[in-house]
Amino acid sequence: MSNQNDQTDRENGGLNGVHAEGERSHNGHAPANGVYENGKGSTPDSQPRAEATFTPAQARYAQIVGWGYHVPSKVITNADLEQIVDTQDEWIRSRTGIEERHVAASPAETSASLGVLAGRKALDMADIHPNKIDLIICATSSPEHIFPSTASIIQDGLGASNAGAFDLSAACSGFVYALSMARGHILAGDAEYVLVIGAETLSRIVDWTDRTTCVLFGDGAGAVLVAASDVPGGIMASVLGSDGSGADLLTVPAGGSAIPASLESVNTGGHFIKMDGRAVFRFATRVMAEATTQVLAKAGLTVQDVDLVIPHQANERIIQNSVLKQLQIPAEKVFINLQKYGNTSTASIPIALCEAIEAGRVKPGDKLVFVGFGAGLTWAACAVEWRTPVEKPEANWWRNTQRQATYQAAAARSMWKRAIRRVYSQVLPTREERWDKNEE
């Protein structure tokens, strides 16, 4: 009986779900939160079960192991906007720092389609199959629909058949909110891999006759894969905040339950972004600095420990007046790329992270801060100790072919399931219809 129990424990990874010390999942991540003291995964057959001893639960960490972004090919420059509204390139540059922005010109380019492409790149970077994803969180201010969630559409597009999926709405702070959620799921042991995506097509909800807002926003998507690991570091701490008394300062008034879509709401422009620019500027310059200070304190770090700050890319003057001036962080430690993309809301920080890595601004051991603000009013910051090598994996034609086959199979599977549902709905009677027929 003892040998039989030992064999069962070995098959289940050890007593009470505790895995062997030497056992690791893909990329060296620990699949569980504890090890046997003898490091062999089960008590030797010669040793009675009652004498087994265990170490304390092994620590788990949430590491960013993959990253990627995608933006539409269509670019609108400040000079282009001069032909649309009463504005000037010099005014836009001096007030915001923005020079151009990418917009989704094709109807096929949506928040979900951009999110799928960004997610694929993150998975490719980590060399992780979509089936290994446990959860997909899509932070977005411009979802495909009120429901279903954009995350569910992305899950289908990736072929992540084992993943749960939901959208997170915290406006431009949403990506950092989602990172905090991913960290919580991993530290709790509820997930091994969480794909966090910020995806936006804000050009679809911008009033292109309003020069105060149409110059600001752009489209794009960025993604990171967060994985459970036994390597110390990763997402160390987060700070989340909200002040709903400022809800009217940055909003899309219509389209929800308060102001349902109607002819009047469309005619009055209620489905476009409305913003009190001065009030948002004052709020942002204060809260960006405060959130950064708070998250560093939670992580046990100081401003001097920070190697790079990646702020929400909304306005260069906001970044200068908050992170640079108030915190006295030198410009070489702050990454800014908004001149190329404008404000891409939830996508701005992950896109900037990817470009910072490409530029050689991130390396293992670096201490990073992501900080943002947005409608709500909301704000969020997280401190990250980067541990993942940043070298791009070598091109492998066989692996690339396998990946493409995986995504093509996912698309075919989705089409097949849709077709089956149509057949069932049109050919096979429902249980209620059969009951009604029998009663007749």
N, C-alpha and C positions, 0 to 999 in steps of 0.2 A: 504493500500500500504506500509505503514511504517513497519508493522509487517512482510509482505512478504519479504521486503528487509532485515530485521533483520535475518529472517530465512535463506535467501540465504547466508548472511555473515557468519552465524554460521556454515553452511555446508562447506563453503570455507575456514574456519579457520580465518575469520575476514576480515575487509576491506583491499583491496589491498594486499591480501595474508599475512597479519600480523596475527600471531597465538596468542592464549591465553597464558597468563603468566604461567599458571599451566600445559600447554600441553608440553609433552616431548616425543621424540621418544625412541626407544629401548636403554637401558643402560643409560637413563637420559639425552641423548643428545638433545639439542634444535633443533626442526625441522625448525625454521625460525629465522629471525633476528630482531624481534621486538615484543612488547607486548602492549596490551591496558593498559591505565593508571589505569582503575578500576579492571584490573586483571581477568575479567570474560569472555573475549573472544568476547563479543558483548555488545553493549549499551542496557541497560534494555528497555523493550518495553515502559515503562512510560516516558523515556527520549527522547526528540527529537533528530533525527540523527545529526542535525547541531551543537549540543552541545557536541558531542563526542570529547574527547581529547586523545592524545597519548604520550607515552614516546619516547625518541630518540631510534633509532635502537639498538637492543641488540647486544653486541659484540659476535663474533664467534671465536672459537679457534679450532685448528687442533690437536687433541689428538691421540696418539698411543694407541689403545685399544686391539689389538690382535697381536700375533707374533708366528712364527714357522719356523722351518728349516728342511731340509732333505738332506742327503748326501748318495751317493752310498755305498754299503756294501764292495766293493772291495777296499783294501788298498794296496798301494805300498810304501814300506819303503825305506829309503836311502840304506839299504843293498841290496834291490832288484835292485835298480838303478845301483849299483856297478856291477851287472851281465849284464847290458845292455849297459852302456857307461863307458868311462874312467873317473871315479869320485870316491870320497871316502866319507863315512859318516861324518867323522870329518870335511872335507872341507865344505860340505853342511851346517852342523850345525854352524860352525864358521862364515861363510859368510852370512847365511840367517836366521838361527834359526829353519829351517824346519827339522822335523824328518820323517814325513810321509805325504801322501796325499791320498784322496779318488778319485777313477776314475770310470767312467761309463763303466763297462765291458760289459753289456748287450746292444744289439741294441735297446731294448725297453726303455732304460734309455736315455732320451734326455733332453734338456734344458726345454722343455715344461712339460714333465712328472715329472721332479724334481720340477718345479715351481708349478704344480698342488698340489703335496703332501705338499709342504711348505705352499701354500695358504690355504689348508684345515685345517692345524693345526692352522694357524692364525685365521681363522673364528671360529674354535672350541673354541679357547681360549677366544674370544670375545663373543661367543654364538650368532653369527649373521648368518642368513640364506643367502645363496649366492644371492638370489633374491634382497636383500637389497643393494648390491654393485652397485654404480653408474658408477664407472670407475676402470679399471685395467691398471696399468702401469708396464710393464716388462722392467727392465734395463738389458741388456745382451750384451756381446761381442761375444757370440757364438750362434746366433739365429738358429732356426730350418731351416729357409730359408731366402733368401733375402726378399721375401714376399710370403705368407701372414705373418703377424706379429706373433711372438711367443705368445704375449699377447692374441691374438684372439683364438689361440689353447687352451691356459690356460682357457680363459673365457668359452669355450665350455666344457672343462673337469670339470670345477667347476659347471657347470649348472647355471652360473650367467647371466640369460637371459635378465636382464635389464641393463647390464653394457656395456659401451663403452670400447674399448681396443686399446692400441697402444704400440709399442716398443720404448724405448729410448736408443740412442747410445751415450754414453759418456765414454766408456771403464770402467775402474775401479772406476771412479768417478760417474758412472751412478746411483747407488742407492741413493746417496745424492741428485743428480740432480732430481731424481724422487720424493723424499720426498718434495723437494721444489715445484715441480709441483703439487703434491697432496695438499700441504698447500694452494697454490694459488687458486685451484679449490674450496676448502672448504671455504676459506675466502671470495671468490667472491659470494658464495651462489649457485654455479653450481653443487655441489655434497654434499651428506651427508656422504657417505662412499667411500673411495678410497683404493683399495688394491694395495700396492706397493711390487713388487717382484724383487729380483735379482737372476737370474738363469744362470748357466754356465755348459757347458761340454767342457772345454778348452782342455781336453785330446785329443779331436778329431782334434784340430788344432795345436797341439804341435809336433815338429819334435823330435821323440824319439832317434835320433842319435846326436842331438845337446845338449851337456852337459851344455851349458850356459843357456838354457831355460827349458829343460824337467824336471829339478830338482825343478822348481819353482811353477808350476801350478797344481791345483786340481779342482775337480768338486763339485758342490753342489748348493743349492738354499736356500734362506731365504726370508721371507715375513713379512710385517707388515700391519695391517689394521689401516688406519687413519680415524678418525671420527670427524664430527662436534660436538662441545660441547659449553656449556655456562660457563664451568669451566676455569678460567684463567690458562694459561700455555700452555703446549704442544710444538709444533714446533714453536719456538719464532722468529728465524731469520735464514737466509741462505746466503752464499756467493758462487757464481759460477764464474769460470774463465776458460780461454782458451788461448793458445799460439800456433796457427797453424804453426808457423815457425819450431816447433819441431815435425811435423807430421811424419817425417821419422825415428824418434828415437825409436818408438815402433809401429809396424804395421804388418798387414797381407797384403802383397802387391797385391796379385792376387785375382780374384773372383768378383771384381766390374767392373764398366764401364771403368776404366783406363786400367786395364789389365784383360780382360775377360778370363774365363777358356779356356785353350787350352792344347794340348799335351805338348807344351813347358813349359807352366806355371806349369803344374803338375810335369814334369821331373826336373825342376829347384827348386822345393820346394817353389814356390811362394805362396802357400796356407797355409803355416805354419807361426807361430809367429816369427818375427824378432825383435831383440832388441839391442840397444846400451846401455849396462848395466851401464857403468860409467856415461854417460850423464844423463840417467834417475835417477840414484842415486843422482847426484848433484841437479837436478831439484827438486826431491821429498823432500829432506831434507830441502830445502829452502822454498818451497811452503806450505808444511804441517804446519810449524810454522806460516807463514804469514797468511794463511787462518784461522787458529784457532784464532789468535789475532784479525783479522778483524770481524769474526762472533761474538766473545764475545763482542766487542765494539758495534756492531749493536744491540745486545740483552741487552745492558746495564749491562754487567757482567764483572768481572775481572778474571784473572787466579785463584785467591784464591777462587772464588765462585764455581769453577768447582769441582764436586764430582767424575766424571768419564769421561775419554776420551776413545772413542772406535774408533781407527784409522783403515784405510784400512790395512788389514793384508798381506802386500807384502813382507816385509823384516824386521827382528828385528833390524838390524843396522840402517835402515832408521828411524824407530820409536824412537830409542834411540838418534840419532843425531838431531832429529827435536823436537818432543814433550817433551822428557825428558830433554835434555841438553839445547836447546835454550829457551824453555819456563819455565824451572825449575819446571816442574810438577813432583811430586814424583812418583816412580814406582807403588806404591799401588793405584794410581789414574788413571792408564793406563791399559786397558784390552788387553791382548795378548793371542791368541790361535792358531797362525799360525803354531806352531810346529805340530799340529794334522792335519791340512788341506792344508797347503801351501797357495798360492795365488789363491783364488777362485774369483777374480775380483769383479764383482758387488755383489756377494753373501757374500763377506767376512764380511762386517759390519753387515748385519742382522743376520748372523750366530753367530758372536761374541756377538751381543746384546742378543740373546736368551741364549747363554751360560753364559753371565754375570748375567742375571736374575736368571738362574738356580743356580748359585753360590752365590746368595744373595748379589750381588754387586750393585743392582739397587733397589731403594725403592721410594715410593711417596715423592715428594718434592726435589728429587735430581736434580741437574743441570748436564746435559750430553752434550758432544760435539761429533759429528760424523764428521770425516775429512778424505778425500781421494784424490788420484791423479791417473792419468791414461793417456793412449794414447790420442793423440789429438794435443798437450798436454793439458790435462784438470786438473782442481782441483775443489774441492767443500767442504764446511763445513756447518753444521747446529748446532744450539744450541737448546736444548730441556729441558724444565722443566717437569720432569716426574710426572704425576698425577694419573696414573692407578694403582690400586692394583695389586701386582705381584703374589699373591697366585694362585696356579693352581686350577681351579674349581673342585669340587668333582665329581668323576666318577658317572655317571647316566646311567644305562643300557638303559633306555627308550630313553634318548636324543641321546645316541650313535647309537641306532638302527635307530632312525629317520634320523640322519645325513647320515648313510650308505645308507639308502633307498633313500635319496635325491640325492646322488652321483650316485647310480645305475640307478635311474630314468633319470638323466641327460645323462648318457651313452646310455641308451635305446632310449631317445629322439633324440640324435645325430645320432645314427644308423638309426632310422626311417626316419629322414629328408634326410639323404644321399640316402637311398633306394628310397624314393619318387622322388628325383631329377633324379636318374638313370632311373626310370620308365618314367618320363616325357620326358627325353631326347631321349629315345629309342622308345617310343610308340606314344606319342602325337606329331603331327607335329607343327613346329613353325608357327607363323603368316606369315612369308615370304614364307615358303614352301606351305602354303595354297594359298597364292596369286599366286605363280608360277603355281600351279596346276590349279587354276581357269583360268589363262591366256591361258593355253594350251587348 
